[in-house]
């Protein structure tokens, strides 16, 4: 495209005007910068040097650890809840069996009907519900209120009263001699003769009897096969009839006692028996004990 001389003149004039404007603006800015006085700057004096604190003992800073910066007023410590009161249910606790697998149970007598029975957790006894079984007591739920049923304490003494032992020869120095009970006679290693009065006396003092031994269910292959004895008190009736810690009682007179309720009922039936056969396991060996109940 060819520009005519006339238009070329106007283009040159426009370019000259732009160059003149830019040059004027540059010169004006430079002159204004030279003529404007510099701003006054006021600086604050430097701060005083930080004073080095002397070394202090750790007790000087104890208030920092004792001060609670988040709570100006510390709340009062919570008081532990009051223990449940003794139960008002007409019940008497004769014995307990506490197991870590949750199969704990208790032997309780209804003082109205004078009937003893075995009760597990969540079962009802005399209008109360068994809430928990502990080593020396049972927690009862009576109408939504927790109450305590304490283990019956023996009346006078810690064991069943015994007649005076027969006079024996003086023991040798350092020799221990077990107490002699004239109402229990050992015929041989696995056979005993027991007076009827001794059996009746033991069954009439069930609370004392339960303090002389502990029994827990014994399981093999996930199935209960009897009761293991432990904590047998020395010179107790269980000790005198040949039972030892660790023995597993499997049956009495041919009846398995793997069920705790059946074991309790069978225990009460022994009062009317003349001959009792106990099958048990000791150190993985199956043994049989014979007891003859005499007059």
C-alpha positions as CSV (number, residue, x, y, z in Angstrom):
1,X,0.0,0.0,0.0
2,X,1.5,3.4,-1.0
3,X,1.0,6.4,1.3
4,X,0.5,9.7,-0.4
5,X,2.8,12.7,0.4
6,X,-0.1,14.5,2.0
7,X,-0.8,11.7,4.5
8,X,2.8,11.2,5.2
9,X,3.1,14.8,6.4
10,X,0.3,14.3,8.9
11,X,1.8,11.2,10.3
12,X,5.1,12.9,10.8
13,X,3.4,15.8,12.6
14,X,1.6,13.3,15.0
15,X,4.9,11.6,15.9
16,X,6.6,14.9,16.6
17,X,3.7,15.9,18.9
18,X,4.0,12.6,20.9
19,X,7.8,13.0,21.2
20,X,7.4,16.6,22.4
21,X,4.8,15.6,25.0
22,X,6.9,12.8,26.4
23,X,9.9,15.0,26.6
24,X,8.0,17.8,28.4
25,X,6.6,15.3,30.9
26,X,10.0,13.9,31.7
27,X,11.6,17.3,32.2
28,X,8.7,18.4,34.4
29,X,9.0,15.3,36.6
30,X,12.8,15.8,37.0
31,X,12.5,19.5,37.9
32,X,9.7,18.7,40.5
33,X,11.9,16.1,42.1
34,X,14.8,18.6,42.4
35,X,12.6,21.3,43.9
36,X,10.6,19.2,46.4
37,X,12.4,19.1,49.9
38,X,13.2,15.7,51.4
39,X,10.7,14.5,54.1
40,X,11.8,14.7,57.7
41,X,12.5,11.3,59.4
42,X,12.3,11.0,63.2
43,X,13.9,7.9,64.6
44,X,13.1,6.6,68.1
45,X,16.1,6.1,70.4
46,X,17.3,2.5,70.7
47,X,16.0,0.5,73.7
48,X,18.0,0.0,76.7
49,X,20.1,-3.2,76.8
50,X,18.3,-6.2,78.3
51,X,19.4,-6.8,81.9
52,X,20.7,-10.3,82.5
53,X,18.8,-11.9,85.4
54,X,21.0,-13.6,88.0
55,X,20.8,-17.4,88.3
56,X,18.0,-18.5,90.7
57,X,17.3,-21.9,92.3
58,X,14.5,-24.1,91.0
59,X,12.3,-23.4,94.0
60,X,12.0,-19.8,92.7
61,X,10.0,-21.1,89.7
62,X,7.8,-23.5,91.7
63,X,4.8,-21.1,91.6
64,X,4.7,-21.5,87.8
65,X,4.1,-25.3,88.0
66,X,1.6,-24.8,90.8
67,X,-0.4,-22.1,89.1
68,X,-3.4,-23.2,86.9
69,X,-3.5,-20.5,84.2
70,X,-6.7,-21.9,82.7
71,X,-8.8,-22.1,85.9
72,X,-8.6,-19.2,88.2
73,X,-10.8,-21.1,90.7
74,X,-10.0,-24.8,91.0
75,X,-13.0,-27.1,91.3
76,X,-13.3,-29.1,94.5
77,X,-12.3,-32.8,94.1
78,X,-15.2,-35.1,93.5
79,X,-16.2,-37.2,96.5
80,X,-16.2,-40.9,96.0
81,X,-19.7,-42.4,95.9
82,X,-21.1,-43.8,99.1
83,X,-21.0,-47.6,99.4
84,X,-24.4,-49.4,99.0
85,X,-26.2,-50.0,102.2
86,X,-26.8,-53.4,103.7
87,X,-29.7,-55.2,102.0
88,X,-33.2,-55.3,103.5
89,X,-34.0,-58.5,101.7
90,X,-34.6,-61.5,104.0
91,X,-31.5,-63.4,102.7
92,X,-28.4,-64.9,104.1
93,X,-25.2,-65.5,102.1
94,X,-23.5,-68.8,102.8
95,X,-20.8,-69.0,100.1
96,X,-19.6,-67.6,96.8
97,X,-17.6,-68.8,93.8
98,X,-15.9,-66.1,91.8
99,X,-14.7,-67.0,88.3
100,X,-12.9,-64.6,85.9
101,X,-14.9,-66.0,82.9
102,X,-18.1,-64.5,84.3
103,X,-19.7,-67.8,85.6
104,X,-19.7,-66.7,89.2
105,X,-22.4,-67.8,91.6
106,X,-23.5,-67.6,95.2
107,X,-25.2,-69.9,97.8
108,X,-28.0,-67.9,99.4
109,X,-30.7,-68.9,102.0
110,X,-34.1,-67.4,101.9
111,X,-34.8,-66.6,105.6
112,X,-38.5,-66.8,105.1
113,X,-38.7,-70.2,103.6
114,X,-35.3,-71.4,105.1
115,X,-34.4,-72.8,101.7
116,X,-30.8,-72.7,100.3
117,X,-30.2,-72.5,96.6
118,X,-27.5,-71.5,94.1
119,X,-27.9,-68.1,92.3
120,X,-25.9,-66.6,89.4
121,X,-25.7,-63.0,88.2
122,X,-29.0,-61.6,87.0
123,X,-31.1,-64.2,88.8
124,X,-33.6,-63.3,91.4
125,X,-33.4,-64.3,95.1
126,X,-36.1,-63.2,97.6
127,X,-37.3,-60.3,95.5
128,X,-33.8,-59.0,94.8
129,X,-31.7,-59.5,91.6
130,X,-28.1,-60.7,91.9
131,X,-26.1,-57.8,90.3
132,X,-22.5,-58.9,91.1
133,X,-20.7,-61.7,93.0
134,X,-17.5,-60.7,94.9
135,X,-15.2,-62.6,97.2
136,X,-16.9,-61.8,100.4
137,X,-20.3,-60.3,99.4
138,X,-23.0,-60.0,96.8
139,X,-24.3,-56.8,95.2
140,X,-28.1,-56.9,95.0
141,X,-30.5,-54.8,93.0
142,X,-33.7,-54.1,94.9
143,X,-36.1,-51.9,93.0
144,X,-33.2,-50.0,91.2
145,X,-31.3,-49.5,94.5
146,X,-27.9,-51.3,95.0
147,X,-27.6,-53.1,98.3
148,X,-24.9,-55.4,99.9
149,X,-25.4,-58.9,101.2
150,X,-22.3,-59.8,103.3
151,X,-21.0,-63.3,103.7
152,X,-22.3,-64.9,106.8
153,X,-19.7,-64.8,109.6
154,X,-19.1,-67.9,111.8
155,X,-20.6,-67.6,115.2
156,X,-17.8,-67.6,117.7
157,X,-14.5,-69.0,116.2
158,X,-13.1,-69.5,112.8
159,X,-13.8,-73.2,112.4
160,X,-16.2,-75.9,113.4
161,X,-15.8,-76.6,117.1
162,X,-14.1,-79.9,117.8
163,X,-13.9,-82.1,120.9
164,X,-10.5,-82.1,122.7
165,X,-8.0,-84.4,120.9
166,X,-6.9,-87.6,122.4
167,X,-3.7,-87.5,124.4
168,X,-0.7,-88.7,122.3
169,X,2.9,-89.2,122.9
170,X,5.1,-86.2,122.9
171,X,6.5,-85.4,119.4
172,X,10.1,-85.5,118.6
173,X,11.9,-82.1,118.4
174,X,10.9,-80.3,115.2
175,X,8.2,-82.8,114.3
176,X,4.8,-81.4,113.4
177,X,1.8,-83.4,114.5
178,X,-1.7,-82.8,113.0
179,X,-4.7,-82.5,115.4
180,X,-6.4,-85.8,116.1
181,X,-10.2,-85.9,115.6
182,X,-11.7,-89.0,117.4
183,X,-14.8,-88.7,115.2
184,X,-12.8,-89.3,111.9
185,X,-10.9,-92.6,111.5
186,X,-8.7,-93.4,108.5
187,X,-9.1,-97.1,107.7
188,X,-6.6,-97.1,104.8
189,X,-5.2,-94.8,102.2
190,X,-8.5,-94.3,100.4
191,X,-11.1,-95.2,103.1
192,X,-12.4,-93.3,106.1
193,X,-15.0,-93.9,108.8
194,X,-16.8,-90.7,110.0
195,X,-19.3,-90.4,112.9
196,X,-22.8,-89.3,112.0
197,X,-22.5,-86.5,114.6
198,X,-19.5,-85.1,112.7
199,X,-21.4,-84.9,109.4
200,X,-24.5,-83.4,111.0
201,X,-22.4,-80.8,112.8
202,X,-20.6,-79.8,109.6
203,X,-23.9,-79.5,107.6
204,X,-25.5,-77.5,110.4
205,X,-22.6,-74.9,110.2
206,X,-22.6,-74.3,106.5
207,X,-21.2,-70.8,106.9
208,X,-18.1,-72.2,108.8
209,X,-17.8,-75.0,106.3
210,X,-17.6,-72.7,103.3
211,X,-14.7,-70.8,105.0
212,X,-12.5,-74.0,105.1
213,X,-12.3,-74.6,101.3
214,X,-12.7,-72.9,97.9
215,X,-14.0,-74.8,94.9
216,X,-14.1,-73.5,91.3
217,X,-15.5,-75.3,88.2
218,X,-12.8,-77.2,86.2
219,X,-13.1,-77.3,82.4
220,X,-11.5,-79.6,79.9
221,X,-12.1,-79.1,76.2
222,X,-14.6,-76.3,77.0
223,X,-16.7,-78.7,79.1
224,X,-17.1,-78.7,82.9
225,X,-15.8,-81.9,84.3
226,X,-16.0,-81.2,88.1
227,X,-14.7,-78.9,90.8
228,X,-11.1,-78.1,91.7
229,X,-10.4,-77.6,95.4
230,X,-8.0,-75.1,96.7
231,X,-7.3,-73.1,99.9
232,X,-8.1,-76.1,102.1
233,X,-7.6,-75.0,105.7
234,X,-5.2,-77.1,107.7
235,X,-7.0,-79.4,110.2
236,X,-10.4,-78.6,108.6
237,X,-12.8,-81.5,108.0
238,X,-11.8,-81.5,104.3
239,X,-8.1,-81.9,105.3
240,X,-9.0,-84.6,107.8
241,X,-10.9,-86.7,105.3
242,X,-7.9,-86.9,102.9
243,X,-8.7,-84.1,100.3
244,X,-5.8,-82.0,99.1
245,X,-5.4,-78.7,97.2
246,X,-5.7,-79.3,93.5
247,X,-8.0,-82.3,93.7
248,X,-10.7,-82.3,91.1
249,X,-14.0,-83.8,92.4
250,X,-15.8,-85.4,89.5
251,X,-18.6,-87.4,91.0
252,X,-20.2,-88.4,94.3
253,X,-22.0,-91.8,94.5
254,X,-21.9,-92.0,90.7
255,X,-23.5,-88.6,90.1
256,X,-21.5,-86.1,88.1
257,X,-21.2,-82.7,89.9
258,X,-20.2,-80.6,86.9
259,X,-23.3,-78.5,87.4
260,X,-23.0,-76.2,90.5
261,X,-26.7,-76.4,91.3
262,X,-26.6,-80.2,91.3
263,X,-23.5,-80.2,93.4
264,X,-25.3,-78.1,96.1
265,X,-28.4,-80.4,96.1
266,X,-26.2,-83.5,96.3
267,X,-24.3,-81.9,99.2
268,X,-27.5,-81.6,101.2
269,X,-28.4,-85.2,100.4
270,X,-25.3,-86.5,102.1
271,X,-26.9,-86.1,105.5
272,X,-29.0,-89.2,104.8
273,X,-26.3,-91.4,103.2
274,X,-24.4,-94.2,105.0
275,X,-21.7,-94.8,102.4
276,X,-20.2,-92.1,100.1
277,X,-18.0,-92.8,97.1
278,X,-16.0,-89.9,95.7
279,X,-14.3,-90.1,92.4
280,X,-11.6,-87.4,91.9
281,X,-8.4,-86.6,90.0
282,X,-5.1,-85.9,91.7
283,X,-2.0,-85.1,89.6
284,X,-3.8,-86.4,86.5
285,X,-4.5,-89.8,88.2
286,X,-8.1,-90.9,88.8
287,X,-8.7,-92.0,92.3
288,X,-11.7,-93.2,94.5
289,X,-12.3,-92.3,98.1
290,X,-14.7,-94.3,100.3
291,X,-16.4,-92.7,103.3
292,X,-18.5,-94.8,105.8
293,X,-20.9,-92.8,108.0
294,X,-21.4,-94.5,111.3
295,X,-23.7,-93.7,114.3
